[in-house]
């Protein structure tokens, strides 16, 4: 399974999960079967509120799932429409969240759990919104 996680900085599987999908500086794409990891720069991190283009941000990668600290409704719906499941992070690092996903311990994101704004420090945030607050 290919799993994408927005990260604050690249520390491999020990990378901290970014608090908000759309504002993440990068994404770590992990293959849970092979153990390989790839980092993708987020070229869509500076967008107007509600204008996140998650598939463009992932630069053509097509993960099976995404684990997020937080995500806006538009991005969530676009990922789901592409057949990508979105789960809420339950731990601060990529490795811990991959283990939780494997164990069935992560909650799937739903529209009512989506974030209403960027730069939030919401209940599922592990990074305080990545320091990109207030760019609406």
N, CA, C and O atoms as a printed pandas DataFrame, in Angstrom:
     atom_number atom_name residue_name chain_id  residue_number  x_coord  y_coord  z_coord
0              1         N          UNK        A               1    0.845   -1.182    0.000
1              2        CA          UNK        A               1    0.000    0.000    0.000
2              3         C          UNK        A               1    0.887    1.241    0.000
3              4         O          UNK        A               1    1.861    1.314    0.750
4              5         N          UNK        A               2    0.552    2.210   -0.836
5              6        CA          UNK        A               2    1.267    3.478   -0.853
6              7         C          UNK        A               2    0.500    4.471    0.016
7              8         O          UNK        A               2   -0.693    4.704   -0.182
8              9         N          UNK        A               3    1.212    5.050    0.986
9             10        CA          UNK        A               3    0.597    5.976    1.921
10            11         C          UNK        A               3    1.353    7.296    1.873
11            12         O          UNK        A               3    2.581    7.322    1.950
12            13         N          UNK        A               4    0.614    8.384    1.746
13            14        CA          UNK        A               4    1.185    9.725    1.678
14            15         C          UNK        A               4    0.902   10.453    2.992
15            16         O          UNK        A               4   -0.217   10.424    3.505
16            17         N          UNK        A               5    1.947   11.113    3.530
17            18        CA          UNK        A               5    1.792   11.867    4.771
18            19         C          UNK        A               5    2.417   13.246    4.583
19            20         O          UNK        A               5    3.587   13.342    4.213
20            21         N          UNK        A               6    1.654   14.323    4.834
21            22        CA          UNK        A               6    2.244   15.661    4.768
22            23         C          UNK        A               6    3.234   15.824    5.918
23            24         O          UNK        A               6    2.936   15.470    7.059
24            25         N          UNK        A               7    4.417   16.363    5.609
25            26        CA          UNK        A               7    5.460   16.489    6.632
26            27         C          UNK        A               7    5.978   17.917    6.724
27            28         O          UNK        A               7    5.918   18.685    5.763
28            29         N          UNK        A               8    6.491   18.253    7.912
29            30        CA          UNK        A               8    7.098   19.566    8.136
30            31         C          UNK        A               8    8.517   19.607    7.589
31            32         O          UNK        A               8    8.926   20.592    6.974
32            33         N          UNK        A               9    9.270   18.522    7.818
33            34        CA          UNK        A               9   10.643   18.429    7.341
34            35         C          UNK        A               9   10.967   16.962    7.126
35            36         O          UNK        A               9   10.377   16.091    7.764
36            37         N          UNK        A              10   11.911   16.688    6.224
37            38        CA          UNK        A              10   12.222   15.315    5.874
38            39         C          UNK        A              10   13.197   14.687    6.862
39            40         O          UNK        A              10   14.387   15.004    6.880
40            41         N          UNK        A              11   12.664   13.795    7.678
41            42        CA          UNK        A              11   13.470   12.979    8.581
42            43         C          UNK        A              11   13.121   11.515    8.338
43            44         O          UNK        A              11   13.147   10.697    9.258
44            45         N          UNK        A              12   12.794   11.194    7.079
45            46        CA          UNK        A              12   12.407    9.826    6.749
46            47         C          UNK        A              12   11.157    9.437    7.511
47            48         O          UNK        A              12   10.240   10.246    7.659
48            49         N          UNK        A              13   11.111    8.209    7.993
49            50        CA          UNK        A              13    9.925    7.737    8.716
50            51         C          UNK        A              13    9.748    8.431   10.065
51            52         O          UNK        A              13    8.680    8.348   10.671
52            53         N          UNK        A              14   10.793    9.115   10.536
53            54        CA          UNK        A              14   10.681    9.871   11.785
54            55         C          UNK        A              14   10.224   11.303   11.550
55            56         O          UNK        A              14   10.206   12.109   12.481
56            57         N          UNK        A              15    9.853   11.626   10.316
57            58        CA          UNK        A              15    9.392   12.978    9.991
58            59         C          UNK        A              15    8.154   13.336   10.794
59            60         O          UNK        A              15    7.263   12.506   10.972
60            61         N          UNK        A              16    8.094   14.590   11.286
61            62        CA          UNK        A              16    6.890   15.038   11.978
62            63         C          UNK        A              16    5.752   15.270   10.979
63            64         O          UNK        A              16    5.958   15.826    9.900
64            65         N          UNK        A              17    4.559   14.836   11.360
65            66        CA          UNK        A              17    3.374   15.033   10.521
66            67         C          UNK        A              17    2.986   16.504   10.579
67            68         O          UNK        A              17    2.908   17.094   11.657
68            69         N          UNK        A              18    2.746   17.088    9.414
69            70        CA          UNK        A              18    2.320   18.481    9.342
70            71         C          UNK        A              18    0.867   18.593    9.811
71            72         O          UNK        A              18    0.061   17.690    9.589
72            73         N          UNK        A              19    0.552   19.701   10.454
73            74        CA          UNK        A              19   -0.785   19.909   10.984
74            75         C          UNK        A              19   -1.863   20.149    9.946
75            76         O          UNK        A              19   -3.050   20.071   10.264
76            77         N          UNK        A              20   -1.475   20.442    8.700
77            78        CA          UNK        A              20   -2.491   20.702    7.682
78            79         C          UNK        A              20   -1.989   20.237    6.314
79            80         O          UNK        A              20   -0.907   20.630    5.877
80            81         N          UNK        A              21   -2.764   19.417    5.657
81            82        CA          UNK        A              21   -2.383   18.834    4.376
82            83         C          UNK        A              21   -1.959   19.876    3.342
83            84         O          UNK        A              21   -0.854   19.803    2.805
84            85         N          UNK        A              22   -2.824   20.834    3.064
85            86        CA          UNK        A              22   -2.593   21.775    1.977
86            87         C          UNK        A              22   -1.410   22.696    2.171
87            88         O          UNK        A              22   -0.838   23.178    1.193
88            89         N          UNK        A              23   -1.025   22.956    3.427
89            90        CA          UNK        A              23    0.077   23.874    3.716
90            91         C          UNK        A              23    1.401   23.160    3.947
91            92         O          UNK        A              23    2.415   23.812    4.196
92            93         N          UNK        A              24    1.412   21.853    3.869
93            94        CA          UNK        A              24    2.633   21.090    4.132
94            95         C          UNK        A              24    3.731   21.459    3.145
95            96         O          UNK        A              24    3.460   21.587    1.951
96            97         N          UNK        A              25    4.951   21.632    3.609
97            98        CA          UNK        A              25    6.053   21.916    2.689
98            99         C          UNK        A              25    6.360   20.734    1.766
99           100         O          UNK        A              25    6.841   20.911    0.647
100          101         N          UNK        A              26    6.071   19.522    2.260
101          102        CA          UNK        A              26    6.385   18.319    1.476
102          103         C          UNK        A              26    5.499   17.165    1.924
103          104         O          UNK        A              26    4.802   17.243    2.936
104          105         N          UNK        A              27    5.546   16.092    1.141
105          106        CA          UNK        A              27    4.812   14.864    1.456
106          107         C          UNK        A              27    5.795   13.698    1.440
107          108         O          UNK        A              27    6.668   13.625    0.575
108          109         N          UNK        A              28    5.649   12.796    2.392
109          110        CA          UNK        A              28    6.440   11.578    2.377
110          111         C          UNK        A              28    5.534   10.468    1.855
111          112         O          UNK        A              28    4.476   10.196    2.423
112          113         N          UNK        A              29    5.957    9.839    0.783
113          114        CA          UNK        A              29    5.200    8.743    0.193
114          115         C          UNK        A              29    5.905    7.456    0.593
115          116         O          UNK        A              29    7.028    7.194    0.164
116          117         N          UNK        A              30    5.235    6.655    1.419
117          118        CA          UNK        A              30    5.815    5.408    1.925
118          119         C          UNK        A              30    5.102    4.214    1.314
119          120         O          UNK        A              30    3.874    4.182    1.232
120          121         N          UNK        A              31    5.882    3.237    0.887
121          122        CA          UNK        A              31    5.339    1.976    0.390
122          123         C          UNK        A              31    5.430    0.989    1.541
123          124         O          UNK        A              31    6.524    0.570    1.919
124          125         N          UNK        A              32    4.281    0.616    2.101
125          126        CA          UNK        A              32    4.277   -0.237    3.292
126          127         C          UNK        A              32    4.749   -1.657    3.004
127          128         O          UNK        A              32    5.125   -2.373    3.932
128          129         N          UNK        A              33    4.738   -2.080    1.745
129          130        CA          UNK        A              33    5.189   -3.424    1.405
130          131         C          UNK        A              33    6.693   -3.490    1.198
131          132         O          UNK        A              33    7.349   -4.403    1.701
132          133         N          UNK        A              34    7.246   -2.533    0.462
133          134        CA          UNK        A              34    8.680   -2.552    0.177
134          135         C          UNK        A              34    9.496   -1.798    1.224
135          136         O          UNK        A              34   10.699   -2.020    1.360
136          137         N          UNK        A              35    8.827   -0.893    1.973
137          138        CA          UNK        A              35    9.531   -0.083    2.962
138          139         C          UNK        A              35   10.200    1.147    2.364
139          140         O          UNK        A              35   10.857    1.901    3.081
140          141         N          UNK        A              36   10.041    1.358    1.059
141          142        CA          UNK        A              36   10.683    2.504    0.417
142          143         C          UNK        A              36    9.929    3.793    0.730
143          144         O          UNK        A              36    8.723    3.782    0.979
144          145         N          UNK        A              37   10.661    4.899    0.712
145          146        CA          UNK        A              37   10.091    6.221    0.966
146          147         C          UNK        A              37   10.562    7.192   -0.101
147          148         O          UNK        A              37   11.677    7.084   -0.612
148          149         N          UNK        A              38    9.709    8.127   -0.424
149          150        CA          UNK        A              38   10.025    9.169   -1.400
150          151         C          UNK        A              38    9.437   10.466   -0.866
151          152         O          UNK        A              38    8.341   10.466   -0.307
152          153         N          UNK        A              39   10.155   11.568   -1.033
153          154        CA          UNK        A              39    9.656   12.868   -0.602
154          155         C          UNK        A              39    9.272   13.674   -1.833
155          156         O          UNK        A              39   10.025   13.761   -2.803
156          157         N          UNK        A              40    8.086   14.260   -1.769
157          158        CA          UNK        A              40    7.550   15.075   -2.859
158          159         C          UNK        A              40    7.351   16.491   -2.323
159          160         O          UNK        A              40    6.661   16.686   -1.323
160          161         N          UNK        A              41    7.955   17.480   -2.986
161          162        CA          UNK        A              41    7.741   18.879   -2.589
162          163         C          UNK        A              41    6.317   19.284   -2.936
163          164         O          UNK        A              41    5.790   18.905   -3.982
164          165         N          UNK        A              42    5.697   20.059   -2.049
165          166        CA          UNK        A              42    4.341   20.543   -2.285
166          167         C          UNK        A              42    4.409   21.855   -3.053
167          168         O          UNK        A              42    4.660   22.907   -2.465
168          169         N          UNK        A              43    4.189   21.800   -4.344
169          170        CA          UNK        A              43    4.219   22.997   -5.171
170          171         C          UNK        A              43    2.897   23.760   -5.139
171          172         O          UNK        A              43    2.737   24.763   -5.834
172          173         N          UNK        A              44    1.944   23.278   -4.323
173          174        CA          UNK        A              44    0.633   23.921   -4.228
174          175         C          UNK        A              44    0.371   24.425   -2.809
175          176         O          UNK        A              44   -0.780   24.646   -2.433
176          177         N          UNK        A              45    1.444   24.608   -2.011
177          178        CA          UNK        A              45    1.257   24.965   -0.603
178          179         C          UNK        A              45    0.770   26.391   -0.396
179          180         O          UNK        A              45    0.173   26.690    0.639
180          181         N          UNK        A              46    1.011   27.275   -1.353
181          182        CA          UNK        A              46    0.575   28.666   -1.208
182          183         C          UNK        A              46   -0.618   28.916   -2.122
183          184         O          UNK        A              46   -0.479   29.396   -3.247
184          185         N          UNK        A              47   -1.790   28.576   -1.606
185          186        CA          UNK        A              47   -3.020   28.730   -2.378
186          187         C          UNK        A              47   -4.052   29.475   -1.537
187          188         O          UNK        A              47   -3.941   29.535   -0.312
188          189         N          UNK        A              48   -5.033   30.027   -2.187
189          190        CA          UNK        A              48   -6.111   30.708   -1.480
190          191         C          UNK        A              48   -6.949   29.685   -0.720
191          192         O          UNK        A              48   -7.030   28.520   -1.110
192          193         N          UNK        A              49   -7.562   30.129    0.352
193          194        CA          UNK        A              49   -8.418   29.259    1.157
194          195         C          UNK        A              49   -9.442   28.560    0.268
195          196         O          UNK        A              49  -10.135   29.199   -0.524
196          197         N          UNK        A              50   -9.526   27.246    0.411
197          198        CA          UNK        A              50  -10.498   26.461   -0.337
198          199         C          UNK        A              50  -10.051   26.101   -1.744
199          200         O          UNK        A              50  -10.798   25.454   -2.478
200          201         N          UNK        A              51   -8.847   26.507   -2.137
201          202        CA          UNK        A              51   -8.386   26.285   -3.508
202          203         C          UNK        A              51   -7.281   25.226   -3.602
203          204         O          UNK        A              51   -6.589   25.145   -4.617
204          205         N          UNK        A              52   -7.118   24.435   -2.576
205          206        CA          UNK        A              52   -6.106   23.377   -2.587
206          207         C          UNK        A              52   -6.381   22.400   -3.730
207          208         O          UNK        A              52   -7.518   21.980   -3.946
208          209         N          UNK        A              53   -5.342   22.057   -4.440
209          210        CA          UNK        A              53   -5.430   21.070   -5.517
210          211         C          UNK        A              53   -4.576   19.872   -5.100
211          212         O          UNK        A              53   -3.420   19.766   -5.509
212          213         N          UNK        A              54   -5.135   18.974   -4.291
213          214        CA          UNK        A              54   -4.320   17.909   -3.700
214          215         C          UNK        A              54   -3.654   16.985   -4.709
215          216         O          UNK        A              54   -2.533   16.535   -4.474
216          217         N          UNK        A              55   -4.304   16.694   -5.810
217          218        CA          UNK        A              55   -3.693   15.800   -6.789
218          219         C          UNK        A              55   -2.529   16.491   -7.484
219          220         O          UNK        A              55   -1.530   15.850   -7.809
220          221         N          UNK        A              56   -2.651   17.791   -7.713
221          222        CA          UNK        A              56   -1.550   18.570   -8.274
222          223         C          UNK        A              56   -0.409   18.645   -7.254
223          224         O          UNK        A              56    0.762   18.521   -7.614
224          225         N          UNK        A              57   -0.757   18.847   -5.986
225          226        CA          UNK        A              57    0.251   18.935   -4.935
226          227         C          UNK        A              57    1.061   17.647   -4.830
227          228         O          UNK        A              57    2.247   17.683   -4.501
228          229         N          UNK        A              58    0.427   16.515   -5.108
229          230        CA          UNK        A              58    1.110   15.219   -5.011
230          231         C          UNK        A              58    1.927   14.892   -6.260
231          232         O          UNK        A              58    2.500   13.807   -6.361
232          233         N          UNK        A              59    1.979   15.809   -7.192
233          234        CA          UNK        A              59    2.847   15.703   -8.370
234          235         C          UNK        A              59    2.724   14.373   -9.103
235          236         O          UNK        A              59    3.729   13.782   -9.499
236          237         N          UNK        A              60    1.505   13.908   -9.282
237          238        CA          UNK        A              60    1.288   12.693  -10.057
238          239         C          UNK        A              60    1.370   11.399   -9.267
239          240         O          UNK        A              60    1.052   10.332   -9.793
240          241         N          UNK        A              61    1.789   11.478   -8.014
241          242        CA          UNK        A              61    1.799   10.265   -7.185
242          243         C          UNK        A              61    0.357    9.853   -6.943
243          244         O          UNK        A              61   -0.520   10.707   -6.811
244          245         N          UNK        A              62    0.107    8.566   -6.885
245          246        CA          UNK        A              62   -1.259    8.114   -6.634
246          247         C          UNK        A              62   -1.267    7.144   -5.458
247          248         O          UNK        A              62   -1.257    5.926   -5.633
248          249         N          UNK        A              63   -1.285    7.721   -4.243
249          250        CA          UNK        A              63   -1.300    6.876   -3.052
250          251         C          UNK        A              63   -2.651    6.187   -2.867
251          252         O          UNK        A              63   -3.666    6.622   -3.411
252          253         N          UNK        A              64   -2.640    5.120   -2.100
253          254        CA          UNK        A              64   -3.881    4.428   -1.731
254          255         C          UNK        A              64   -4.554    5.139   -0.571
255          256         O          UNK        A              64   -5.776    5.107   -0.427
256          257         N          UNK        A              65   -3.731    5.788    0.261
257          258        CA          UNK        A              65   -4.247    6.461    1.452
258          259         C          UNK        A              65   -3.375    7.661    1.780
259          260         O          UNK        A              65   -2.210    7.733    1.386
260          261         N          UNK        A              66   -3.964    8.599    2.508
261          262        CA          UNK        A              66   -3.260    9.772    3.008
262          263         C          UNK        A              66   -3.543    9.832    4.509
263          264         O          UNK        A              66   -4.671    9.608    4.947
264          265         N          UNK        A              67   -2.506   10.135    5.287
265          266        CA          UNK        A              67   -2.670   10.333    6.734
266          267         C          UNK        A              67   -2.371   11.798    6.999
267          268         O          UNK        A              67   -1.296   12.282    6.644
268          269         N          UNK        A              68   -3.301   12.511    7.613
269          270        CA          UNK        A              68   -3.171   13.958    7.803
270          271         C          UNK        A              68   -3.355   14.374    9.249
271          272         O          UNK        A              68   -4.050   13.713   10.021
272          273         N          UNK        A              69   -2.706   15.504    9.607
273          274        CA          UNK        A              69   -2.964   16.137   10.889
274          275         C          UNK        A              69   -4.254   16.929   10.814
275          276         O          UNK        A              69   -4.966   17.062   11.809
276          277         N          UNK        A              70   -4.554   17.452    9.640
277          278        CA          UNK        A              70   -5.771   18.207    9.373
278          279         C          UNK        A              70   -5.893   18.393    7.878
279          280         O          UNK        A              70   -4.893   18.365    7.161
280          281         N          UNK        A              71   -7.111   18.584    7.401
281          282        CA          UNK        A              71   -7.347   18.749    5.964
282          283         C          UNK        A              71   -8.640   19.519    5.748
283          284         O          UNK        A              71   -9.613   19.328    6.477
284          285         N          UNK        A              72   -8.649   20.377    4.759
285          286        CA          UNK        A              72   -9.857   21.115    4.414
286          287         C          UNK        A              72  -10.844   20.238    3.667
287          288         O          UNK        A              72  -10.467   19.218    3.089
288          289         N          UNK        A              73  -12.102   20.636    3.681
289          290        CA          UNK        A              73  -13.135   19.817    3.052
290          291         C          UNK        A              73  -12.919   19.660    1.550
291          292         O          UNK        A              73  -13.119   18.571    1.013
292          293         N          UNK        A              74  -12.513   20.728    0.862
293          294        CA          UNK        A              74  -12.298   20.630   -0.579
294          295         C          UNK        A              74  -11.250   19.589   -0.922
295          296         O          UNK        A              74  -11.463   18.757   -1.803
296          297         N          UNK        A              75  -10.115   19.631   -0.229
297          298        CA          UNK        A              75   -9.041   18.663   -0.478
298          299         C          UNK        A              75   -9.501   17.248   -0.126
299          300         O          UNK        A              75   -9.212   16.298   -0.854
300          301         N          UNK        A              76  -10.213   17.111    0.985
301          302        CA          UNK        A              76  -10.714   15.797    1.391
302          303         C          UNK        A              76  -11.627   15.210    0.322
303          304         O          UNK        A              76  -11.482   14.048   -0.057
304          305         N          UNK        A              77  -12.573   16.022   -0.165
305          306        CA          UNK        A              77  -13.516   15.528   -1.171
306          307         C          UNK        A              77  -12.818   15.190   -2.485
307          308         O          UNK        A              77  -13.179   14.216   -3.147
308          309         N          UNK        A              78  -11.813   15.995   -2.867
309          310        CA          UNK        A              78  -11.075   15.724   -4.108
310          311         C          UNK        A              78  -10.266   14.427   -3.991
311          312         O          UNK        A              78  -10.213   13.645   -4.940
312          313         N          UNK        A              79   -9.645   14.200   -2.849
313          314        CA          UNK        A              79   -8.889   12.958   -2.660
314          315         C          UNK        A              79   -9.836   11.758   -2.667
315          316         O          UNK        A              79   -9.564   10.751   -3.321
316          317         N          UNK        A              80  -10.941   11.866   -1.941
317          318        CA          UNK        A              80  -11.913   10.771   -1.903
318          319         C          UNK        A              80  -12.468   10.480   -3.292
319          320         O          UNK        A              80  -12.661    9.316   -3.645
320          321         N          UNK        A              81  -12.729   11.529   -4.093
321          322        CA          UNK        A              81  -13.264   11.347   -5.442
322          323         C          UNK        A              81  -12.268   10.606   -6.329
323          324         O          UNK        A              81  -12.657    9.936   -7.286
324          325         N          UNK        A              82  -10.972   10.731   -6.006
325          326        CA          UNK        A              82   -9.935   10.036   -6.763
326          327         C          UNK        A              82   -9.689    8.628   -6.225
327          328         O          UNK        A              82   -8.781    7.931   -6.679
328          329         N          UNK        A              83  -10.513    8.213   -5.246
329          330        CA          UNK        A              83  -10.374    6.867   -4.688
330          331         C          UNK        A              83   -9.315    6.752   -3.613
331          332         O          UNK        A              83   -8.893    5.646   -3.276
332          333         N          UNK        A              84   -8.873    7.891   -3.061
333          334        CA          UNK        A              84   -7.842    7.902   -2.033
334          335         C          UNK        A              84   -8.496    8.081   -0.666
335          336         O          UNK        A              84   -9.191    9.068   -0.426
336          337         N          UNK        A              85   -8.268    7.122    0.226
337          338        CA          UNK        A              85   -8.816    7.221    1.579
338          339         C          UNK        A              85   -7.946    8.151    2.416
339          340         O          UNK        A              85   -6.724    8.166    2.274
340          341         N          UNK        A              86   -8.582    8.923    3.284
341          342        CA          UNK        A              86   -7.876    9.892    4.119
342          343         C          UNK        A              86   -8.119    9.541    5.582
343          344         O          UNK        A              86   -9.259    9.370    6.012
344          345         N          UNK        A              87   -7.031    9.436    6.337
345          346        CA          UNK        A              87   -7.106    9.090    7.748
346          347         C          UNK        A              87   -6.514   10.216    8.583
347          348         O          UNK        A              87   -5.617   10.927    8.131
348          349         N          UNK        A              88   -7.020   10.376    9.808
349          350        CA          UNK        A              88   -6.532   11.396   10.730
350          351         C          UNK        A              88   -5.354   10.851   11.526
351          352         O          UNK        A              88   -5.428    9.768   12.105
352          353         N          UNK        A              89   -4.268   11.614   11.547
353          354        CA          UNK        A              89   -3.076   11.216   12.292
354          355         C          UNK        A              89   -3.400   11.090   13.776
355          356         O          UNK        A              89   -4.173   11.871   14.331
356          357         N          UNK        A              90   -2.793   10.090   14.401
357          358        CA          UNK        A              90   -3.010    9.869   15.829
358          359         C          UNK        A              90   -1.707    9.985   16.613
359          360         O          UNK        A              90   -1.698    9.805   17.831
360          361         N          UNK        A              91   -0.611   10.282   15.925
361          362        CA          UNK        A              91    0.706   10.347   16.556
362          363         C          UNK        A              91    1.548   11.396   15.837
363          364         O          UNK        A              91    1.200   11.805   14.729
364          365         N          UNK        A              92    2.642   11.837   16.439
365          366        CA          UNK        A              92    3.431   12.911   15.840
366          367         C          UNK        A              92    4.315   12.523   14.649
367          368         O          UNK        A              92    4.671   13.397   13.858
368          369         N          UNK        A              93    4.681   11.245   14.493
369          370        CA          UNK        A              93    5.596   10.901   13.395
370          371         C          UNK        A              93    4.938   10.004   12.349
371          372         O          UNK        A              93    3.927    9.349   12.604
372          373         N          UNK        A              94    5.548    9.999   11.164
373          374        CA          UNK        A              94    5.068    9.160   10.071
374          375         C          UNK        A              94    5.074    7.688   10.487
375          376         O          UNK        A              94    4.081    6.989   10.291
376          377         N          UNK        A              95    6.185    7.211   11.061
377          378        CA          UNK        A              95    6.310    5.794   11.425
378          379         C          UNK        A              95    5.209    5.353   12.382
379          380         O          UNK        A              95    4.622    4.284   12.209
380          381         N          UNK        A              96    4.930    6.171   13.388
381          382        CA          UNK        A              96    3.894    5.823   14.370
382          383         C          UNK        A              96    2.516    5.748   13.712
383          384         O          UNK        A              96    1.705    4.886   14.052
384          385         N          UNK        A              97    2.261    6.649   12.777
385          386        CA          UNK        A              97    0.970    6.649   12.095
386          387         C          UNK        A              97    0.844    5.490   11.117
387          388         O          UNK        A              97   -0.246    4.941   10.957
388          389         N          UNK        A              98    1.936    5.106   10.457
389          390        CA          UNK        A              98    1.891    3.934    9.573
390          391         C          UNK        A              98    1.588    2.677   10.380
391          392         O          UNK        A              98    0.834    1.813    9.933
392          393         N          UNK        A              99    2.181    2.576   11.575
393          394        CA          UNK        A              99    1.908    1.426   12.444
394          395         C          UNK        A              99    0.443    1.433   12.885
395          396         O          UNK        A              99   -0.203    0.386   12.921
396          397         N          UNK        A             100   -0.076    2.614   13.219
397          398        CA          UNK        A             100   -1.478    2.715   13.637
398          399         C          UNK        A             100   -2.409    2.364   12.483
399          400         O          UNK        A             100   -3.439    1.724   12.695
400          401         N          UNK        A             101   -2.062    2.773   11.265
401          402        CA          UNK        A             101   -2.872    2.427   10.093
402          403         C          UNK        A             101   -2.873    0.913    9.892
403          404         O          UNK        A             101   -3.923    0.309    9.672
404          405         N          UNK        A             102   -1.704    0.313    9.968
405          406        CA          UNK        A             102   -1.574   -1.142    9.822
406          407         C          UNK        A             102   -2.441   -1.885   10.855
407          408         O          UNK        A             102   -3.040   -2.917   10.556
408          409         N          UNK        A             103   -2.489   -1.331   12.075
409          410        CA          UNK        A             103   -3.248   -1.954   13.163
410          411         C          UNK        A             103   -4.732   -1.588   13.149
411          412         O          UNK        A             103   -5.486   -2.026   14.017
412          413         N          UNK        A             104   -5.156   -0.785   12.163
413          414        CA          UNK        A             104   -6.562   -0.385   12.085
414          415         C          UNK        A             104   -6.968    0.616   13.148
415          416         O          UNK        A             104   -8.144    0.710   13.498
416          417         N          UNK        A             105   -5.987    1.377   13.673
417          418        CA          UNK        A             105   -6.257    2.279   14.788
418          419         C          UNK        A             105   -6.500    3.734   14.379
419          420         O          UNK        A             105   -6.705    4.585   15.245
420          421         N          UNK        A             106   -6.482    4.035   13.076
421          422        CA          UNK        A             106   -6.720    5.419   12.646
422          423         C          UNK        A             106   -8.163    5.611   12.218
423          424         O          UNK        A             106   -8.791    4.705   11.669
424          425         N          UNK        A             107   -8.679    6.802   12.477
425          426        CA          UNK        A             107  -10.032    7.179   12.095
426          427         C          UNK        A             107  -10.021    7.767   10.699
427          428         O          UNK        A             107   -9.167    8.595   10.379
428          429         N          UNK        A             108  -10.957    7.350    9.869
429          430        CA          UNK        A             108  -11.043    7.911    8.529
430          431         C          UNK        A             108  -11.652    9.312    8.613
431          432         O          UNK        A             108  -12.630    9.534    9.326
432          433         N          UNK        A             109  -11.056   10.255    7.871
433          434        CA          UNK        A             109  -11.555   11.638    7.850
434          435         C          UNK        A             109  -12.912   11.685    7.147
435          436         O          UNK        A             109  -13.146   10.971    6.171
436          437         N          UNK        A             110  -13.787   12.528    7.654
437          438        CA          UNK        A             110  -15.110   12.737    7.078
438          439         C          UNK        A             110  -15.304   14.245    6.916
439          440         O          UNK        A             110  -14.582   15.029    7.532
440          441         N          UNK        A             111  -16.262   14.653    6.100
441          442        CA          UNK        A             111  -16.475   16.099    5.920
442          443         C          UNK        A             111  -16.645   16.857    7.241
443          444         O          UNK        A             111  -16.185   17.993    7.356
444          445         N          UNK        A             112  -17.290   16.255    8.225
445          446        CA          UNK        A             112  -17.491   16.968    9.491
446          447         C          UNK        A             112  -16.215   17.069   10.322
447          448         O          UNK        A             112  -16.181   17.817   11.299
448          449         N          UNK        A             113  -15.153   16.324    9.952
449          450        CA          UNK        A             113  -13.878   16.451   10.662
450          451         C          UNK        A             113  -12.895   17.330    9.895
451          452         O          UNK        A             113  -11.769   17.543   10.346
452          453         N          UNK        A             114  -13.317   17.845    8.730
453          454        CA          UNK        A             114  -12.441   18.697    7.919
454          455         C          UNK        A             114  -12.248   20.046    8.599
455          456         O          UNK        A             114  -13.082   20.495    9.385
456          457         N          UNK        A             115  -11.134   20.673    8.278
457          458        CA          UNK        A             115  -10.789   21.972    8.837
458          459         C          UNK        A             115  -11.515   23.079    8.090
459          460         O          UNK        A             115  -11.776   22.974    6.891
460          461         N          UNK        A             116  -11.836   24.134    8.815
461          462        CA          UNK        A             116  -12.523   25.253    8.200
462          463         C          UNK        A             116  -11.597   26.348    7.725
463          464         O          UNK        A             116  -12.026   27.248    7.003
464          465         N          UNK        A             117  -10.308   26.289    8.123
465          466        CA          UNK        A             117   -9.371   27.342    7.718
466          467         C          UNK        A             117   -7.958   26.822    7.784
467          468         O          UNK        A             117   -7.697   25.764    8.357
468          469         N          UNK        A             118   -7.045   27.571    7.194
469          470        CA          UNK        A             118   -5.630   27.209    7.191
470          471         C          UNK        A             118   -4.959   27.707    8.464
471          472         O          UNK        A             118   -5.463   28.603    9.141
472          473         N          UNK        A             119   -3.820   27.114    8.772
473          474        CA          UNK        A             119   -3.010   27.603    9.873
474          475         C          UNK        A             119   -3.631   27.340   11.227
475          476         O          UNK        A             119   -3.286   27.997   12.209
476          477         N          UNK        A             120   -4.542   26.389   11.289
477          478        CA          UNK        A             120   -5.223   26.090   12.535
478          479         C          UNK        A             120   -4.338   25.253   13.436
479          480         O          UNK        A             120   -3.319   24.717   12.998
480          481         N          UNK        A             121   -4.720   25.146   14.667
481          482        CA          UNK        A             121   -4.067   24.249   15.602
482          483         C          UNK        A             121   -5.130   23.316   16.141
483          484         O          UNK        A             121   -5.212   23.113   17.353
484          485         N          UNK        A             122   -5.930   22.754   15.287
485          486        CA          UNK        A             122   -7.099   21.957   15.653
486          487         C          UNK        A             122   -6.793   20.675   16.379
487          488         O          UNK        A             122   -5.630   20.372   16.648
488          489         N          UNK        A             123   -7.825   19.915   16.701
489          490        CA          UNK        A             123   -7.670   18.735   17.541
490          491         C          UNK        A             123   -6.799   17.646   16.933
491          492         O          UNK        A             123   -6.273   16.816   17.674
492          493         N          UNK        A             124   -6.628   17.613   15.635
493          494        CA          UNK        A             124   -5.821   16.567   15.012
494          495         C          UNK        A             124   -4.491   17.104   14.528
495          496         O          UNK        A             124   -3.798   16.448   13.751
496          497         N          UNK        A             125   -4.130   18.300   14.986
497          498        CA          UNK        A             125   -2.919   18.947   14.504
498          499         C          UNK        A             125   -1.700   18.454   15.254
499          500         O          UNK        A             125   -1.690   18.424   16.484
500          501         N          UNK        A             126   -0.680   18.071   14.521
501          502        CA          UNK        A             126    0.610   17.707   15.102
502          503         C          UNK        A             126    1.664   18.559   14.416
503          504         O          UNK        A             126    2.524   18.041   13.704
504          505         N          UNK        A             127    1.596   19.840   14.625
505          506        CA          UNK        A             127    2.551   20.714   13.982
506          507         C          UNK        A             127    2.022   22.129   13.891
507          508         O          UNK        A             127    2.662   22.994   13.294
508          509         N          UNK        A             128    0.869   22.373   14.473
509          510        CA          UNK        A             128    0.347   23.721   14.567
510          511         C          UNK        A             128    0.058   24.388   13.242
511          512         O          UNK        A             128    0.071   25.617   13.168
512          513         N          UNK        A             129   -0.199   23.638   12.207
513          514        CA          UNK        A             129   -0.542   24.251   10.938
514          515         C          UNK        A             129    0.652   24.579   10.071
515          516         O          UNK        A             129    0.496   25.257    9.055
516          517         N          UNK        A             130    1.834   24.125   10.431
517          518        CA          UNK        A             130    3.043   24.262    9.609
518          519         C          UNK        A             130    3.544   25.682    9.487
519          520         O          UNK        A             130    4.395   25.963    8.644
520          521         N          UNK        A             131    3.042   26.579   10.301
521          522        CA          UNK        A             131    3.533   27.945   10.255
522          523         C          UNK        A             131    3.063   28.736    9.045
523          524         O          UNK        A             131    3.685   29.740    8.699
524          525         N          UNK        A             132    2.015   28.329    8.411
525          526        CA          UNK        A             132    1.490   29.049    7.244
526          527         C          UNK        A             132    0.159   29.698    7.577
527          528         O          UNK        A             132   -0.718   29.799    6.719
528          529         N          UNK        A             133    0.003   30.142    8.824
529          530        CA          UNK        A             133   -1.286   30.654    9.262
530          531         C          UNK        A             133   -1.695   31.932    8.554
531          532         O          UNK        A             133   -0.852   32.743    8.172
532          533         N          UNK        A             134   -2.982   32.098    8.385
533          534        CA          UNK        A             134   -3.562   33.336    7.930
534          535         C          UNK        A             134   -3.485   33.632    6.461
535          536         O          UNK        A             134   -3.751   34.775    6.089
536          537         N          UNK        A             135   -3.147   32.710    5.590
537          538        CA          UNK        A             135   -3.125   33.036    4.158
538          539         C          UNK        A             135   -4.424   32.599    3.503
539          540         O          UNK        A             135   -4.510   31.536    2.888
540          541         N          UNK        A             136   -5.424   33.444    3.651
541          542        CA          UNK        A             136   -6.751   33.128    3.101
542          543         C          UNK        A             136   -6.941   33.774    1.764
543          544         O          UNK        A             136   -7.996   33.621    1.148
